Amino acid sequence: MTSILLGLGAALAWGTSDFLGGRFTTRLPVFTVGFAAHVSAVVLLTAALLVSGAAVSGSALSWGLAAGLATSFGGLALSEALLLALAAGKSRHEQRAHESKQREPTDHSSLLHSERRPTENLPIWRPDPSRDPRYTDSHP
């Protein structure tokens, strides 16, 4: 039962931090959001340790610190890379919009005032009797 509760708690924490991190990084620098998230995680984990009364060894704390730092730098690098990709996509979109404004506009007025309907010269599909078994004389 404890493992189920821990799993649900981890999923809730991960989903909440992912959602809130995405929302806050649109307004604040990535480093600030990452730092605030990790400080709040340390506070919550310290409170959980104090409430549970579990004995924690020095090696467990050092491994936890190393894992936390690695996760912090990895998460910050990922967030920065995603923001750079978003910025590159926006600049590419702005460049295409600028290029399309520089092109000469196409005059479509001749198509609007044409006597001919646009579908007039399209081929009409008719079934091919040699390929369709419904049009053969032999029946199985």
A tleap script that builds the chain and sets N, CA, C and O, in Angstrom:
source leaprc.protein.ff14SB
mol = sequence {
  NMET THR SER ILE LEU LEU GLY LEU GLY ALA
  ALA LEU ALA TRP GLY THR SER ASP PHE LEU
  GLY GLY ARG PHE THR THR ARG LEU PRO VAL
  PHE THR VAL GLY PHE ALA ALA HIE VAL SER
  ALA VAL VAL LEU LEU THR ALA ALA LEU LEU
  VAL SER GLY ALA ALA VAL SER GLY SER ALA
  LEU SER TRP GLY LEU ALA ALA GLY LEU ALA
  THR SER PHE GLY GLY LEU ALA LEU SER GLU
  ALA LEU LEU LEU ALA LEU ALA ALA GLY LYS
  SER ARG HIE GLU GLN ARG ALA HIE GLU SER
  LYS GLN ARG GLU PRO THR ASP HIE SER SER
  LEU LEU HIE SER GLU ARG ARG PRO THR GLU
  ASN LEU PRO ILE TRP ARG PRO ASP PRO SER
  ARG ASP PRO ARG TYR THR ASP SER HIE CPRO
}
set mol.1.N position { 0.813 -1.195 0.000 }
set mol.1.CA position { 0.000 0.000 0.000 }
set mol.1.C position { 0.861 1.265 0.000 }
set mol.1.O position { 0.524 2.260 -0.642 }
set mol.2.N position { 1.962 1.210 0.722 }
set mol.2.CA position { 2.848 2.367 0.775 }
set mol.2.C position { 3.435 2.678 -0.594 }
set mol.2.O position { 3.565 3.844 -0.969 }
set mol.3.N position { 3.789 1.638 -1.340 }
set mol.3.CA position { 4.381 1.873 -2.659 }
set mol.3.C position { 3.365 2.513 -3.607 }
set mol.3.O position { 3.735 3.332 -4.448 }
set mol.4.N position { 2.102 2.150 -3.478 }
set mol.4.CA position { 1.068 2.764 -4.324 }
set mol.4.C position { 0.918 4.242 -3.978 }
set mol.4.O position { 0.835 5.085 -4.872 }
set mol.5.N position { 0.883 4.555 -2.704 }
set mol.5.CA position { 0.766 5.954 -2.286 }
set mol.5.C position { 1.984 6.773 -2.709 }
set mol.5.O position { 1.849 7.916 -3.145 }
set mol.6.N position { 3.167 6.185 -2.579 }
set mol.6.CA position { 4.374 6.891 -3.023 }
set mol.6.C position { 4.363 7.108 -4.534 }
set mol.6.O position { 4.761 8.169 -5.015 }
set mol.7.N position { 3.914 6.117 -5.270 }
set mol.7.CA position { 3.829 6.259 -6.728 }
set mol.7.C position { 2.834 7.333 -7.133 }
set mol.7.O position { 3.117 8.144 -8.015 }
set mol.8.N position { 1.665 7.343 -6.491 }
set mol.8.CA position { 0.669 8.383 -6.789 }
set mol.8.C position { 1.176 9.765 -6.400 }
set mol.8.O position { 0.942 10.743 -7.111 }
set mol.9.N position { 1.869 9.840 -5.270 }
set mol.9.CA position { 2.444 11.124 -4.857 }
set mol.9.C position { 3.502 11.609 -5.824 }
set mol.9.O position { 3.564 12.798 -6.137 }
set mol.10.N position { 4.346 10.684 -6.306 }
set mol.10.CA position { 5.371 11.063 -7.286 }
set mol.10.C position { 4.736 11.519 -8.592 }
set mol.10.O position { 5.183 12.498 -9.189 }
set mol.11.N position { 3.701 10.821 -9.038 }
set mol.11.CA position { 3.021 11.211 -10.276 }
set mol.11.C position { 2.359 12.577 -10.136 }
set mol.11.O position { 2.415 13.402 -11.047 }
set mol.12.N position { 1.736 12.804 -8.991 }
set mol.12.CA position { 1.109 14.099 -8.742 }
set mol.12.C position { 2.151 15.217 -8.707 }
set mol.12.O position { 1.944 16.284 -9.285 }
set mol.13.N position { 3.267 14.968 -8.028 }
set mol.13.CA position { 4.319 15.985 -7.947 }
set mol.13.C position { 4.942 16.251 -9.314 }
set mol.13.O position { 5.202 17.399 -9.672 }
set mol.14.N position { 5.179 15.188 -10.070 }
set mol.14.CA position { 5.797 15.347 -11.399 }
set mol.14.C position { 4.865 16.116 -12.331 }
set mol.14.O position { 5.293 17.048 -13.011 }
set mol.15.N position { 3.605 15.730 -12.361 }
set mol.15.CA position { 2.650 16.407 -13.241 }
set mol.15.C position { 2.443 17.863 -12.871 }
set mol.15.O position { 2.379 18.731 -13.741 }
set mol.16.N position { 2.337 18.126 -11.576 }
set mol.16.CA position { 2.153 19.498 -11.117 }
set mol.16.C position { 3.368 20.353 -11.440 }
set mol.16.O position { 3.231 21.482 -11.910 }
set mol.17.N position { 4.555 19.819 -11.189 }
set mol.17.CA position { 5.761 20.610 -11.463 }
set mol.17.C position { 5.951 20.826 -12.965 }
set mol.17.O position { 6.419 21.885 -13.382 }
set mol.18.N position { 5.594 19.841 -13.769 }
set mol.18.CA position { 5.711 20.000 -15.218 }
set mol.18.C position { 4.752 21.073 -15.723 }
set mol.18.O position { 5.130 21.919 -16.534 }
set mol.19.N position { 3.526 21.035 -15.248 }
set mol.19.CA position { 2.534 22.027 -15.656 }
set mol.19.C position { 2.918 23.428 -15.196 }
set mol.19.O position { 2.945 24.368 -15.991 }
set mol.20.N position { 3.215 23.558 -13.902 }
set mol.20.CA position { 3.545 24.882 -13.371 }
set mol.20.C position { 4.860 25.412 -13.931 }
set mol.20.O position { 5.001 26.613 -14.164 }
set mol.21.N position { 5.820 24.518 -14.146 }
set mol.21.CA position { 7.085 24.960 -14.747 }
set mol.21.C position { 6.880 25.522 -16.139 }
set mol.21.O position { 7.476 26.537 -16.499 }
set mol.22.N position { 6.041 24.869 -16.922 }
set mol.22.CA position { 5.742 25.379 -18.261 }
set mol.22.C position { 5.025 26.710 -18.227 }
set mol.22.O position { 5.282 27.587 -19.052 }
set mol.23.N position { 4.119 26.858 -17.263 }
set mol.23.CA position { 3.378 28.121 -17.153 }
set mol.23.C position { 4.286 29.269 -16.703 }
set mol.23.O position { 4.207 30.375 -17.237 }
set mol.24.N position { 5.150 28.998 -15.716 }
set mol.24.CA position { 5.978 30.072 -15.164 }
set mol.24.C position { 7.154 30.445 -16.064 }
set mol.24.O position { 7.611 31.587 -16.030 }
set mol.25.N position { 7.653 29.500 -16.869 }
set mol.25.CA position { 8.788 29.845 -17.735 }
set mol.25.C position { 8.384 30.741 -18.893 }
set mol.25.O position { 9.251 31.271 -19.587 }
set mol.26.N position { 7.097 30.923 -19.116 }
set mol.26.CA position { 6.693 31.892 -20.132 }
set mol.26.C position { 6.842 33.324 -19.624 }
set mol.26.O position { 6.931 34.264 -20.414 }
set mol.27.N position { 6.870 33.487 -18.276 }
set mol.27.CA position { 6.966 34.824 -17.691 }
set mol.27.C position { 8.273 35.105 -16.975 }
set mol.27.O position { 8.678 36.259 -16.837 }
set mol.28.N position { 8.939 34.037 -16.517 }
set mol.28.CA position { 10.157 34.195 -15.722 }
set mol.28.C position { 11.309 33.452 -16.381 }
set mol.28.O position { 11.075 32.556 -17.193 }
set mol.29.N position { 12.556 33.807 -16.050 }
set mol.29.CA position { 13.699 33.068 -16.596 }
set mol.29.C position { 13.699 31.611 -16.125 }
set mol.29.O position { 13.221 31.294 -15.036 }
set mol.30.N position { 14.240 30.749 -16.961 }
set mol.30.CA position { 14.256 29.314 -16.683 }
set mol.30.C position { 15.006 29.021 -15.386 }
set mol.30.O position { 14.563 28.200 -14.584 }
set mol.31.N position { 16.122 29.681 -15.183 }
set mol.31.CA position { 16.918 29.430 -13.985 }
set mol.31.C position { 16.133 29.763 -12.721 }
set mol.31.O position { 16.198 29.020 -11.742 }
set mol.32.N position { 15.401 30.858 -12.728 }
set mol.32.CA position { 14.612 31.257 -11.557 }
set mol.32.C position { 13.541 30.219 -11.245 }
set mol.32.O position { 13.355 29.841 -10.089 }
set mol.33.N position { 12.841 29.761 -12.273 }
set mol.33.CA position { 11.790 28.769 -12.077 }
set mol.33.C position { 12.391 27.448 -11.585 }
set mol.33.O position { 11.852 26.821 -10.673 }
set mol.34.N position { 13.502 27.028 -12.186 }
set mol.34.CA position { 14.150 25.791 -11.760 }
set mol.34.C position { 14.655 25.866 -10.335 }
set mol.34.O position { 14.519 24.912 -9.569 }
set mol.35.N position { 15.236 26.996 -9.980 }
set mol.35.CA position { 15.752 27.168 -8.620 }
set mol.35.C position { 14.617 27.131 -7.604 }
set mol.35.O position { 14.728 26.465 -6.575 }
set mol.36.N position { 13.529 27.840 -7.884 }
set mol.36.CA position { 12.383 27.851 -6.970 }
set mol.36.C position { 11.776 26.454 -6.838 }
set mol.36.O position { 11.367 26.056 -5.747 }
set mol.37.N position { 11.717 25.717 -7.932 }
set mol.37.CA position { 11.156 24.366 -7.882 }
set mol.37.C position { 12.010 23.450 -7.018 }
set mol.37.O position { 11.477 22.662 -6.236 }
set mol.38.N position { 13.312 23.545 -7.149 }
set mol.38.CA position { 14.183 22.654 -6.378 }
set mol.38.C position { 14.271 23.053 -4.907 }
set mol.38.O position { 14.409 22.191 -4.039 }
set mol.39.N position { 14.193 24.328 -4.626 }
set mol.39.CA position { 14.164 24.760 -3.225 }
set mol.39.C position { 12.882 24.263 -2.562 }
set mol.39.O position { 12.915 23.780 -1.430 }
set mol.40.N position { 11.758 24.380 -3.259 }
set mol.40.CA position { 10.503 23.889 -2.676 }
set mol.40.C position { 10.533 22.372 -2.517 }
set mol.40.O position { 9.960 21.848 -1.562 }
set mol.41.N position { 11.185 21.658 -3.428 }
set mol.41.CA position { 11.307 20.205 -3.300 }
set mol.41.C position { 12.145 19.830 -2.077 }
set mol.41.O position { 11.805 18.888 -1.362 }
set mol.42.N position { 13.241 20.562 -1.831 }
set mol.42.CA position { 14.088 20.284 -0.660 }
set mol.42.C position { 13.300 20.536 0.622 }
set mol.42.O position { 13.406 19.767 1.578 }
set mol.43.N position { 12.516 21.601 0.646 }
set mol.43.CA position { 11.719 21.915 1.838 }
set mol.43.C position { 10.688 20.812 2.081 }
set mol.43.O position { 10.523 20.357 3.213 }
set mol.44.N position { 9.995 20.382 1.025 }
set mol.44.CA position { 8.981 19.333 1.184 }
set mol.44.C position { 9.598 17.997 1.594 }
set mol.44.O position { 9.041 17.283 2.427 }
set mol.45.N position { 10.749 17.660 1.009 }
set mol.45.CA position { 11.393 16.401 1.374 }
set mol.45.C position { 11.933 16.431 2.805 }
set mol.45.O position { 11.879 15.423 3.510 }
set mol.46.N position { 12.445 17.565 3.228 }
set mol.46.CA position { 12.909 17.690 4.608 }
set mol.46.C position { 11.743 17.541 5.573 }
set mol.46.O position { 11.865 16.875 6.601 }
set mol.47.N position { 10.627 18.153 5.250 }
set mol.47.CA position { 9.441 18.016 6.100 }
set mol.47.C position { 8.965 16.570 6.137 }
set mol.47.O position { 8.573 16.075 7.193 }
set mol.48.N position { 8.995 15.883 4.985 }
set mol.48.CA position { 8.574 14.479 4.952 }
set mol.48.C position { 9.505 13.610 5.786 }
set mol.48.O position { 9.050 12.688 6.464 }
set mol.49.N position { 10.808 13.895 5.743 }
set mol.49.CA position { 11.756 13.128 6.562 }
set mol.49.C position { 11.527 13.357 8.049 }
set mol.49.O position { 11.585 12.416 8.840 }
set mol.50.N position { 11.268 14.596 8.430 }
set mol.50.CA position { 11.036 14.900 9.841 }
set mol.50.C position { 9.744 14.261 10.345 }
set mol.50.O position { 9.689 13.773 11.474 }
set mol.51.N position { 8.712 14.263 9.513 }
set mol.51.CA position { 7.434 13.674 9.921 }
set mol.51.C position { 7.544 12.159 10.024 }
set mol.51.O position { 6.995 11.553 10.944 }
set mol.52.N position { 8.258 11.546 9.077 }
set mol.52.CA position { 8.355 10.081 9.079 }
set mol.52.C position { 9.264 9.564 10.183 }
set mol.52.O position { 9.090 8.432 10.635 }
set mol.53.N position { 10.219 10.351 10.624 }
set mol.53.CA position { 11.129 9.937 11.676 }
set mol.53.C position { 12.142 8.899 11.230 }
set mol.53.O position { 12.731 8.209 12.062 }
set mol.54.N position { 12.350 8.781 9.929 }
set mol.54.CA position { 13.295 7.797 9.401 }
set mol.54.C position { 14.727 8.262 9.638 }
set mol.54.O position { 15.035 9.452 9.572 }
set mol.55.N position { 15.586 7.295 9.916 }
set mol.55.CA position { 17.012 7.603 10.086 }
set mol.55.C position { 17.667 7.610 8.712 }
set mol.55.O position { 17.497 6.676 7.928 }
set mol.56.N position { 18.412 8.664 8.429 }
set mol.56.CA position { 19.047 8.810 7.120 }
set mol.56.C position { 20.553 8.839 7.331 }
set mol.56.O position { 21.066 9.584 8.165 }
set mol.57.N position { 21.259 8.006 6.551 }
set mol.57.CA position { 22.718 7.952 6.668 }
set mol.57.C position { 23.358 9.068 5.852 }
set mol.57.O position { 22.717 9.669 4.990 }
set mol.58.N position { 24.613 9.332 6.131 }
set mol.58.CA position { 25.352 10.360 5.399 }
set mol.58.C position { 25.555 9.999 3.945 }
set mol.58.O position { 25.505 10.873 3.079 }
set mol.59.N position { 25.787 8.706 3.654 }
set mol.59.CA position { 25.972 8.305 2.258 }
set mol.59.C position { 24.673 8.453 1.469 }
set mol.59.O position { 24.697 8.809 0.291 }
set mol.60.N position { 23.535 8.180 2.121 }
set mol.60.CA position { 22.245 8.352 1.433 }
set mol.60.C position { 22.008 9.818 1.106 }
set mol.60.O position { 21.506 10.147 0.032 }
set mol.61.N position { 22.373 10.706 2.044 }
set mol.61.CA position { 22.221 12.138 1.783 }
set mol.61.C position { 23.148 12.618 0.670 }
set mol.61.O position { 22.753 13.437 -0.159 }
set mol.62.N position { 24.392 12.107 0.650 }
set mol.62.CA position { 25.324 12.535 -0.401 }
set mol.62.C position { 24.870 12.027 -1.771 }
set mol.62.O position { 24.953 12.764 -2.753 }
set mol.63.N position { 24.388 10.767 -1.855 }
set mol.63.CA position { 23.870 10.264 -3.126 }
set mol.63.C position { 22.624 11.046 -3.548 }
set mol.63.O position { 22.444 11.335 -4.731 }
set mol.64.N position { 21.779 11.380 -2.601 }
set mol.64.CA position { 20.588 12.171 -2.908 }
set mol.64.C position { 20.946 13.562 -3.401 }
set mol.64.O position { 20.317 14.083 -4.322 }
set mol.65.N position { 21.964 14.164 -2.784 }
set mol.65.CA position { 22.419 15.478 -3.218 }
set mol.65.C position { 22.988 15.420 -4.628 }
set mol.65.O position { 22.694 16.280 -5.458 }
set mol.66.N position { 23.808 14.400 -4.898 }
set mol.66.CA position { 24.381 14.250 -6.245 }
set mol.66.C position { 23.283 14.029 -7.292 }
set mol.66.O position { 23.325 14.613 -8.375 }
set mol.67.N position { 22.306 13.186 -6.962 }
set mol.67.CA position { 21.203 12.935 -7.897 }
set mol.67.C position { 20.370 14.194 -8.114 }
set mol.67.O position { 19.942 14.476 -9.234 }
set mol.68.N position { 20.142 14.947 -7.045 }
set mol.68.CA position { 19.378 16.185 -7.173 }
set mol.68.C position { 20.079 17.221 -8.024 }
set mol.68.O position { 19.450 17.901 -8.835 }
set mol.69.N position { 21.400 17.343 -7.834 }
set mol.69.CA position { 22.152 18.308 -8.653 }
set mol.69.C position { 22.168 17.899 -10.127 }
set mol.69.O position { 22.002 18.737 -11.014 }
set mol.70.N position { 22.368 16.606 -10.379 }
set mol.70.CA position { 22.361 16.133 -11.764 }
set mol.70.C position { 20.998 16.351 -12.417 }
set mol.70.O position { 20.916 16.759 -13.575 }
set mol.71.N position { 19.934 16.078 -11.670 }
set mol.71.CA position { 18.586 16.301 -12.187 }
set mol.71.C position { 18.334 17.786 -12.425 }
set mol.71.O position { 17.692 18.160 -13.406 }
set mol.72.N position { 18.834 18.625 -11.536 }
set mol.72.CA position { 18.656 20.077 -11.687 }
set mol.72.C position { 19.321 20.581 -12.956 }
set mol.72.O position { 18.707 21.291 -13.752 }
set mol.73.N position { 20.576 20.210 -13.139 }
set mol.73.CA position { 21.278 20.677 -14.336 }
set mol.73.C position { 20.667 20.088 -15.602 }
set mol.73.O position { 20.565 20.776 -16.618 }
set mol.74.N position { 20.264 18.835 -15.554 }
set mol.74.CA position { 19.620 18.224 -16.723 }
set mol.74.C position { 18.298 18.883 -17.065 }
set mol.74.O position { 18.006 19.136 -18.234 }
set mol.75.N position { 17.495 19.163 -16.039 }
set mol.75.CA position { 16.213 19.829 -16.271 }
set mol.75.C position { 16.377 21.243 -16.793 }
set mol.75.O position { 15.640 21.677 -17.679 }
set mol.76.N position { 17.348 21.963 -16.241 }
set mol.76.CA position { 17.607 23.323 -16.730 }
set mol.76.C position { 18.105 23.311 -18.175 }
set mol.76.O position { 17.716 24.154 -18.984 }
set mol.77.N position { 18.966 22.347 -18.486 }
set mol.77.CA position { 19.458 22.245 -19.871 }
set mol.77.C position { 18.320 21.907 -20.827 }
set mol.77.O position { 18.245 22.460 -21.923 }
set mol.78.N position { 17.435 21.002 -20.418 }
set mol.78.CA position { 16.289 20.649 -21.258 }
set mol.78.C position { 15.363 21.840 -21.460 }
set mol.78.O position { 14.927 22.097 -22.582 }
set mol.79.N position { 15.059 22.567 -20.399 }
set mol.79.CA position { 14.183 23.731 -20.505 }
set mol.79.C position { 14.790 24.804 -21.402 }
set mol.79.O position { 14.096 25.418 -22.213 }
set mol.80.N position { 16.075 25.019 -21.248 }
set mol.80.CA position { 16.751 26.021 -22.088 }
set mol.80.C position { 16.739 25.596 -23.554 }
set mol.80.O position { 16.530 26.422 -24.442 }
set mol.81.N position { 16.963 24.304 -23.805 }
set mol.81.CA position { 16.941 23.803 -25.183 }
set mol.81.C position { 15.550 23.939 -25.794 }
set mol.81.O position { 15.423 24.291 -26.967 }
set mol.82.N position { 14.509 23.664 -25.014 }
set mol.82.CA position { 13.147 23.815 -25.523 }
set mol.82.C position { 12.825 25.271 -25.826 }
set mol.82.O position { 12.167 25.569 -26.823 }
set mol.83.N position { 13.284 26.172 -24.975 }
set mol.83.CA position { 13.057 27.597 -25.245 }
set mol.83.C position { 13.820 28.068 -26.479 }
set mol.83.O position { 13.312 28.879 -27.254 }
set mol.84.N position { 15.039 27.562 -26.664 }
set mol.84.CA position { 15.796 27.921 -27.860 }
set mol.84.C position { 15.109 27.388 -29.121 }
set mol.84.O position { 15.061 28.072 -30.144 }
set mol.85.N position { 14.581 26.170 -29.042 }
set mol.85.CA position { 13.874 25.603 -30.187 }
set mol.85.C position { 12.614 26.396 -30.488 }
set mol.85.O position { 12.282 26.617 -31.652 }
set mol.86.N position { 11.911 26.826 -29.447 }
set mol.86.CA position { 10.717 27.639 -29.641 }
set mol.86.C position { 11.079 28.983 -30.273 }
set mol.86.O position { 10.387 29.454 -31.175 }
set mol.87.N position { 12.154 29.590 -29.804 }
set mol.87.CA position { 12.585 30.870 -30.363 }
set mol.87.C position { 13.027 30.712 -31.809 }
set mol.87.O position { 12.765 31.583 -32.639 }
set mol.88.N position { 13.698 29.605 -32.115 }
set mol.88.CA position { 14.130 29.368 -33.494 }
set mol.88.C position { 12.926 29.164 -34.395 }
set mol.88.O position { 12.913 29.641 -35.530 }
set mol.89.N position { 11.926 28.471 -33.909 }
set mol.89.CA position { 10.715 28.260 -34.695 }
set mol.89.C position { 9.972 29.552 -34.942 }
set mol.89.O position { 9.453 29.771 -36.036 }
set mol.90.N position { 9.914 30.415 -33.935 }
set mol.90.CA position { 9.250 31.700 -34.103 }
set mol.90.C position { 10.006 32.576 -35.099 }
set mol.90.O position { 9.397 33.227 -35.947 }
set mol.91.N position { 11.337 32.589 -34.993 }
set mol.91.CA position { 12.096 33.444 -35.907 }
set mol.91.C position { 11.984 32.929 -37.341 }
set mol.91.O position { 11.946 33.722 -38.282 }
set mol.92.N position { 11.931 31.598 -37.514 }
set mol.92.CA position { 11.755 31.042 -38.848 }
set mol.92.C position { 10.384 31.413 -39.398 }
set mol.92.O position { 10.242 31.712 -40.584 }
set mol.93.N position { 9.371 31.392 -38.527 }
set mol.93.CA position { 8.024 31.769 -38.944 }
set mol.93.C position { 7.974 33.254 -39.314 }
set mol.93.O position { 7.349 33.630 -40.306 }
set mol.94.N position { 8.637 34.097 -38.509 }
set mol.94.CA position { 8.670 35.525 -38.809 }
set mol.94.C position { 9.406 35.789 -40.110 }
set mol.94.O position { 9.022 36.674 -40.874 }
set mol.95.N position { 10.477 35.015 -40.370 }
set mol.95.CA position { 11.220 35.196 -41.607 }
set mol.95.C position { 10.360 34.827 -42.811 }
set mol.95.O position { 10.374 35.532 -43.820 }
set mol.96.N position { 9.609 33.725 -42.715 }
set mol.96.CA position { 8.728 33.346 -43.820 }
set mol.96.C position { 7.644 34.387 -44.035 }
set mol.96.O position { 7.295 34.698 -45.174 }
set mol.97.N position { 7.106 34.930 -42.945 }
set mol.97.CA position { 6.072 35.956 -43.077 }
set mol.97.C position { 6.640 37.198 -43.749 }
set mol.97.O position { 5.975 37.824 -44.574 }
set mol.98.N position { 7.881 37.554 -43.392 }
set mol.98.CA position { 8.519 38.704 -44.009 }
set mol.98.C position { 8.761 38.458 -45.499 }
set mol.98.O position { 8.542 39.350 -46.319 }
set mol.99.N position { 9.211 37.253 -45.849 }
set mol.99.CA position { 9.448 36.929 -47.255 }
set mol.99.C position { 8.159 36.934 -48.058 }
set mol.99.O position { 8.147 37.374 -49.208 }
set mol.100.N position { 7.071 36.450 -47.465 }
set mol.100.CA position { 5.808 36.423 -48.198 }
set mol.100.C position { 5.266 37.833 -48.412 }
set mol.100.O position { 4.561 38.077 -49.391 }
set mol.101.N position { 5.585 38.771 -47.508 }
set mol.101.CA position { 5.155 40.159 -47.698 }
set mol.101.C position { 5.928 40.825 -48.825 }
set mol.101.O position { 5.424 41.746 -49.468 }
set mol.102.N position { 7.166 40.357 -49.068 }
set mol.102.CA position { 7.984 40.973 -50.101 }
set mol.102.C position { 7.611 40.503 -51.501 }
set mol.102.O position { 7.933 41.172 -52.482 }
set mol.103.N position { 6.934 39.356 -51.605 }
set mol.103.CA position { 6.528 38.869 -52.923 }
set mol.103.C position { 5.452 39.765 -53.505 }
set mol.103.O position { 4.702 40.422 -52.783 }
set mol.104.N position { 5.396 39.776 -54.825 }
set mol.104.CA position { 4.348 40.553 -55.471 }
set mol.104.C position { 3.033 39.810 -55.340 }
set mol.104.O position { 3.003 38.587 -55.484 }
set mol.105.N position { 1.964 40.503 -55.074 }
set mol.105.CA position { 0.683 39.822 -54.937 }
set mol.105.C position { 0.218 39.253 -56.275 }
set mol.105.O position { 0.432 39.854 -57.328 }
set mol.106.N position { -0.407 38.111 -56.218 }
set mol.106.CA position { -0.919 37.468 -57.419 }
set mol.106.C position { -2.302 38.014 -57.713 }
set mol.106.O position { -3.123 38.175 -56.810 }
set mol.107.N position { -2.551 38.296 -58.969 }
set mol.107.CA position { -3.845 38.823 -59.368 }
set mol.107.C position { -4.782 37.655 -59.657 }
set mol.107.O position { -4.623 36.964 -60.663 }
set mol.108.N position { -5.750 37.436 -58.784 }
set mol.108.CA position { -6.710 36.350 -58.950 }
set mol.108.C position { -8.040 36.840 -59.507 }
set mol.108.O position { -8.999 36.071 -59.579 }
set mol.109.N position { -8.111 38.087 -59.895 }
set mol.109.CA position { -9.384 38.626 -60.359 }
set mol.109.C position { -9.844 37.946 -61.642 }
set mol.109.O position { -11.048 37.838 -61.875 }
set mol.110.N position { -8.908 37.482 -62.490 }
set mol.110.CA position { -9.309 36.807 -63.723 }
set mol.110.C position { -10.021 35.492 -63.424 }
set mol.110.O position { -10.887 35.077 -64.194 }
set mol.111.N position { -9.678 34.836 -62.334 }
set mol.111.CA position { -10.353 33.596 -61.970 }
set mol.111.C position { -11.764 33.851 -61.443 }
set mol.111.O position { -12.672 33.042 -61.632 }
set mol.112.N position { -11.923 34.989 -60.783 }
set mol.112.CA position { -13.238 35.295 -60.224 }
set mol.112.C position { -14.250 35.653 -61.314 }
set mol.112.O position { -15.437 35.358 -61.178 }
set mol.113.N position { -13.790 36.280 -62.383 }
set mol.113.CA position { -14.699 36.759 -63.426 }
set mol.113.C position { -14.676 35.867 -64.657 }
set mol.113.O position { -15.080 36.291 -65.739 }
set mol.114.N position { -14.214 34.660 -64.502 }
set mol.114.CA position { -14.119 33.748 -65.638 }
set mol.114.C position { -15.490 33.174 -65.972 }
set mol.114.O position { -16.321 32.958 -65.089 }
set mol.115.N position { -15.709 32.933 -67.251 }
set mol.115.CA position { -16.951 32.312 -67.690 }
set mol.115.C position { -16.924 30.805 -67.439 }
set mol.115.O position { -17.968 30.167 -67.305 }
set mol.116.N position { -15.738 30.259 -67.380 }
set mol.116.CA position { -15.569 28.814 -67.252 }
set mol.116.C position { -15.614 28.416 -65.787 }
set mol.116.O position { -15.062 29.116 -64.938 }
set mol.117.N position { -16.265 27.300 -65.480 }
set mol.117.CA position { -16.279 26.786 -64.118 }
set mol.117.C position { -14.943 26.102 -63.836 }
set mol.117.O position { -14.352 25.539 -64.758 }
set mol.118.N position { -14.441 26.128 -62.592 }
set mol.118.CA position { -13.139 25.546 -62.294 }
set mol.118.C position { -13.079 24.030 -62.513 }
set mol.118.O position { -12.002 23.497 -62.782 }
set mol.119.N position { -14.193 23.338 -62.404 }
set mol.119.CA position { -14.180 21.877 -62.552 }
set mol.119.C position { -14.528 21.432 -63.962 }
set mol.119.O position { -14.732 20.241 -64.202 }
set mol.120.N position { -14.597 22.343 -64.871 }
set mol.120.CA position { -15.058 22.020 -66.225 }
set mol.120.C position { -14.129 21.055 -66.963 }
set mol.120.O position { -14.613 20.177 -67.677 }
set mol.121.N position { -12.833 21.192 -66.814 }
set mol.121.CA position { -11.895 20.370 -67.570 }
set mol.121.C position { -11.357 19.169 -66.793 }
set mol.121.O position { -10.440 18.492 -67.259 }
set mol.122.N position { -11.915 18.902 -65.623 }
set mol.122.CA position { -11.450 17.752 -64.865 }
set mol.122.C position { -11.966 16.463 -65.500 }
set mol.122.O position { -13.103 16.432 -65.971 }
set mol.123.N position { -11.165 15.406 -65.526 }
set mol.123.CA position { -11.633 14.152 -66.113 }
set mol.123.C position { -12.733 13.528 -65.256 }
set mol.123.O position { -12.724 13.639 -64.030 }
set mol.124.N position { -13.648 12.893 -65.904 }
set mol.124.CA position { -14.740 12.235 -65.216 }
set mol.124.C position { -14.342 10.784 -64.999 }
set mol.124.O position { -13.883 10.116 -65.926 }
set mol.125.N position { -14.513 10.306 -63.804 }
set mol.125.CA position { -14.147 8.933 -63.504 }
set mol.125.C position { -15.272 8.011 -63.927 }
set mol.125.O position { -16.437 8.225 -63.592 }
set mol.126.N position { -14.898 6.979 -64.671 }
set mol.126.CA position { -15.839 5.940 -65.046 }
set mol.126.C position { -15.203 4.603 -64.714 }
set mol.126.O position { -13.991 4.448 -64.866 }
set mol.127.N position { -15.997 3.624 -64.261 }
set mol.127.CA position { -15.418 2.329 -63.928 }
set mol.127.C position { -14.847 1.634 -65.144 }
set mol.127.O position { -15.377 1.756 -66.248 }
set mol.128.N position { -13.781 0.918 -64.941 }
set mol.128.CA position { -13.138 0.160 -66.007 }
set mol.128.C position { -13.666 -1.274 -65.946 }
set mol.128.O position { -13.382 -1.988 -64.984 }
set mol.129.N position { -14.424 -1.706 -66.945 }
set mol.129.CA position { -15.008 -3.050 -66.891 }
set mol.129.C position { -13.973 -4.167 -66.853 }
set mol.129.O position { -14.252 -5.244 -66.325 }
set mol.130.N position { -12.797 -3.935 -67.396 }
set mol.130.CA position { -11.798 -4.991 -67.399 }
set mol.130.C position { -11.190 -5.217 -66.009 }
set mol.130.O position { -10.633 -6.283 -65.749 }
set mol.131.N position { -11.289 -4.231 -65.121 }
set mol.131.CA position { -10.708 -4.350 -63.782 }
set mol.131.C position { -11.748 -4.593 -62.695 }
set mol.131.O position { -11.397 -5.020 -61.595 }
set mol.132.N position { -12.982 -4.336 -62.974 }
set mol.132.CA position { -14.016 -4.464 -61.960 }
set mol.132.C position { -14.782 -5.759 -62.155 }
set mol.132.O position { -15.375 -5.952 -63.216 }
set mol.133.N position { -14.794 -6.652 -61.179 }
set mol.133.CA position { -15.458 -7.955 -61.351 }
set mol.133.C position { -16.969 -7.843 -61.493 }
set mol.133.O position { -17.607 -8.798 -61.939 }
set mol.134.N position { -17.558 -6.722 -61.133 }
set mol.134.CA position { -19.003 -6.589 -61.286 }
set mol.134.C position { -19.419 -6.478 -62.745 }
set mol.134.O position { -20.580 -6.717 -63.078 }
set mol.135.N position { -18.476 -6.116 -63.625 }
set mol.135.CA position { -18.803 -5.920 -65.027 }
set mol.135.C position { -18.410 -7.103 -65.898 }
set mol.135.O position { -18.499 -7.019 -67.123 }
set mol.136.N position { -17.987 -8.177 -65.304 }
set mol.136.CA position { -17.646 -9.354 -66.113 }
set mol.136.C position { -18.847 -10.282 -66.214 }
set mol.136.O position { -19.751 -10.236 -65.380 }
set mol.137.N position { -18.849 -11.124 -67.239 }
set mol.137.CA position { -19.977 -12.031 -67.467 }
set mol.137.C position { -19.905 -13.265 -66.605 }
set mol.137.O position { -20.930 -13.889 -66.330 }
set mol.138.N position { -18.698 -13.634 -66.168 }
set mol.138.CA position { -18.579 -14.850 -65.368 }
set mol.138.C position { -18.799 -14.538 -63.902 }
set mol.138.O position { -18.303 -13.541 -63.378 }
set mol.139.N position { -19.544 -15.398 -63.259 }
set mol.139.CA position { -19.816 -15.261 -61.825 }
set mol.139.C position { -19.292 -16.501 -61.124 }
set mol.139.O position { -19.427 -17.594 -61.672 }
set mol.140.N position { -18.717 -16.393 -59.969 }
set mol.140.CA position { -18.203 -17.581 -59.294 }
set mol.140.C position { -19.301 -18.501 -58.773 }
set mol.140.O position { -19.007 -19.541 -58.182 }
savepdb mol mol.pdb
quit
